[in-house]
């Protein structure tokens, strides 16, 4: 009988930071597309994580997300990033309608001692795939956004982190009495990302 071993891939801190920051870039694009923040025709289809994914072709948004993922990667590598929140707001009133919350747990031993971990790339991809599928089906469990919206990204970091001048202090942009849906999480064995979306309670649902 042939013995089988599961192929394990060595995950380094830098490699894990790259996986997680790239995930944020694709997740942000997917949220903006699926929640209709930008018109459908401003996205083009690519294949990623074994799924058809949509990426914005809007130069301003592209540049914003590209700068964002580069900065997140730096903070992830330093073990200084605790959470990233993508906020969708009403363009007219700035009222917060949705908060896509990504909490990050970091293996401090890896950051402090430079050790690596083992986990197969396929397994990580499967976990990310599950989250992307939930984002893509968000239209089935979130209220319709029937007004023009804008988005912002909040990053929660350790107090001692160096913050580039392009980032400003912000209030947490919370939603009063939100409804929440917990999504899947993924784990590189160095960074674990838990996903949760909270949204404004529609008055029609209230007793």
N, C-alpha and C positions, 0 to 999 in steps of 0.2 A: 504494500500500500504506500503510495507516494505521500510524503509529508508535505504539507503546504505551510508557508509562512506568509504573513501579511507584510507586504512591502512597507517599510517605515521610511519616511523622509525626515532628514534632519532639519529642524526649524531653528534658525538663529533669531536673535532679537531684531536684527535689521530686516531679515526676511519676513518675520511676523509683522513688523511695523508696515512693511510694504503691502502685505496681504490685506491688513485691516484698513489702511488708508485708501487702497484701491477699491475695496468694498464700499467705503463711504462714498466715493465718487460715483460708482454705479448705482448705489442705493439712492443717492440724492437725485440723479437723473431719472430713475424709475419713479420716485415719489412725485417729482415735478411733472412727469408725463402722465402718470396714472391719475393724479389729482387735478389735472387740467390747468395747472398754474400757467403753462405756456401752451400755445397752439400745437396741435398734433403734427402739423406739417413742418414745425421747426425742429423735429427730431428725426434721426436716421437710425436704421436698424443695424446692429452688429451682433456677433455671436460671442457670448461670454458665459462662463460657468455652465456650459452645455445648454444654454437657453438663449432665445432671441432677446436681446436687451436694446433699449432705446437710449440714444445719446443726443443731447441738445446740439444744435448747429448754431445757436445764437452766440456770437463771439463774446459778448459781455458775460453771459452765464458760464460759457466754457472756461474763460479766463478765471472767473471767480472760483469755480470748482477745482480747477487745476492748482491755483494758489492755495486753496483750502487743503487739498489732499497732501501737498508738499509740506505745509506747516504741521498738519496732524501727524504725518510720518515722523517728523523731527521730534515732536512731543512724545509720541508713542515709544520711540527709540530711547528717549531719556526716562521713560517710565513716569511721565508727568501728567498724562491725560486721563481724566476720570470719566468724562462724559461728553458726548456731542449731541446737540439737539437741533433738529431742523424744524423751524417754526413757519407755519403758513398763516398769513394774516390778511384781513380784508384790506384791499388797496384804498378804499374810500375812508375807512375809519381806523385802520391799524388794529382792529380787534383781533385777538389771537383765536384762530379757529381750530388749528391742529398743532400738536407738538409730537414730532417723531423723535423719541428719546433712545439714544444708544449708550448704555452704561458699559464702562470698560474696567475689567479687573486685570491687573498686571502681576505676573509672577516676579516678585522683587528679587528673588535669588538670581534669576537670569540677568536682571539689570545690574545688580551689584557684583556678581561674580563672573559674568560673561559666559555662563554655561549655555548649552543648547538643549532642546527637547526633541522628542520624536513623535511625529504623527503623519499619517499618509496624506499627501496632497489631495487625493481623491476624496478622503473622508471630510476634509475641510471644505472642499468644493461642494459636496453633497449638503453639508450644513448651511452653507451660504445660499445654495440653490433653493432650499426650503424657505429661507427668509425672503428671497427675491420673488418666489411664487406668491407668498402672502402679500407682499407689497403690490404685485400685479393684480391680485384679486381684491385689493382694498376697496374698490368701488362697490363690492357686494356687502361690506360691513360698515362703511363710513357714510355719514350723511353727505348728500350732494353739495358741492361748493358751487352755488349758483350766482356768484358775483366775482368780479375780477379780483385776483389775489396776488400777493407778493410773498417772497420768502426771505428768511434770514437764518443764519447758523450761529448757535451759541456753543462755545467750547468751555468746559469746566476743567481747569488745570490746577496743579499744586500752586500754592501761594508764591513760591520762590522762582517760578518759571519766568524766563525772559519773554515778554510779549512784544511782537512787532508793532510798529506805529499804526499799521493798517487795521489793527484790532482795537476796539474801544470797549470800555466797561459798559455792561448792559444790565437792565433788570432781567429777571428770569422769564419774563413774558409768559406768565402762568395763565391757565384757564380756570375760572371759578367753577367748582363742582363738575369736573370733567368726567366723561365716560372714558374707560380705558380698555384697550385690547392688548394683551401680551402676545408678542410674536415669538418665533423660534430664536434660539441663540446659536452662536458658533464659537468654537474654541480652537486656537492654534496651539494650545498647551502653554503659550506664553501670554497671550492676550485673550480674555474671554469677553465676548460682546453680547449683552442682553438687549433685546429690542422691545419697545413698548410704544404704542401710539395712544395719545389721549386727545380727545376731541370735545368740542362744545356740545353740551346737551341741547338737543333740539326742544324748543318749548312745547312742541306737539306731543312729545313723549311724557311730559310731566303730568302727574295726576292732578 
